[in-house]
Amino acid sequence: MPRTNFDTLLEAGVHFGHLRRKWNPAMAPYIFMEKNGIHIIDLYKTMAKIDEAAAALKQIAKSGKKILFVATKKQAKEIVAEQIKHVNMPYVTERWPGGMLTNFATIRKAVRKMISIDKLMSSESYTNLSKKERLTMTRERAKLEKNLGSIADLNRLPAAIFIVDILKEHIALAEARKLNIPTFAIVDTNSDPRTVDFPIPANDDASKSISLIVETIVKAIEEGLVERKLDRDKKATEDDRSEEDIDHIQDSGSFEDSEIEEIEGVKLPHKDFEETKVAKLKSMVSSEEEKPKTARKRINKPVAKSNKK
């Protein structure tokens, strides 16, 4: 069942592309027609691509990995920040810090610096600082929070990256491709979909279009997170049951030391010891009787020839 329908996409204006003179020829397979000098996107192909991207992102979220969302456009900033907070994923809605993926260690140093400032501000030594030092530290903290606050929980490189408008976020796309990170993106008629692993042909300028697609993707990620939680709970329940069964068997099948006998390293109850021993002796006797006796052949040694003539 598709996650979206034709009418919903049409109402949101997902089908509107750019002017004909701005189009990218690589987008030709996703263009339905041209009207009044504007390209119209084929919404049926958009629905198929949304379902494909949502299924892939759902599996990534189910595996417990992080997905980075990048949207620095004015129309998409607030929408992405509000939607992504529900699934607790990292996102970048301010200026993309160059080298965030390719130079990730340096970015982590800046994040650790922000955390250390937070610890200092919550300690008693912060009150001993001068007013100028406190003001400088507060401004530095606000700057770091604005640029890196949303990726503070990103301890390693993301498993995938979702981009709104790959022309504006070309640096983020280039870094992800260099590190072989799977890319998902909303691609308009002026972009090249061949540079993205999972392109979604749609209008990347209208806020309604962006909101609809991002909301659909977020729902798929939520489904993956819920399934992951259910699997973990199910596994924990099965482990608890297996431990209880082992304890129950040990309690019900325990014998006193005096009632245990051992045969060749195998412990048996005393009441079955005699029967087991008799059965073992009988099997040994029967196996000896069944073995056929082979007749030995006498081999004569060859007589050595004498060299005397």
Secondary structure, DSSP 8 states (H G I E B T S, - for coil): --SS-HHHHHHTTTTEEEEGGG--GGGGGGEEEEETTEEEE-HHHHHHHHHHHHHHHHHHHHTT--EEEE--STTTHHHHHHHHTTTT--EE-S---TTTTTTHHHHHHHHHHHHHHHHHHHSGGGGGS-HHHHHHHHHHHHHHHHHHGGGTT--S--SEEEEE-TTTTHHHHHHHHHTT--EEEEE-TTS-GGG-SEEEES-SS-HHHHHHHHHHHHHHHHHHHHHHHHHHHHHHHHHHHHHHHHHHHHHHT---GGGEEEETTEEEEGGGHHHHHHHHHHHHHHHHHHS------------------
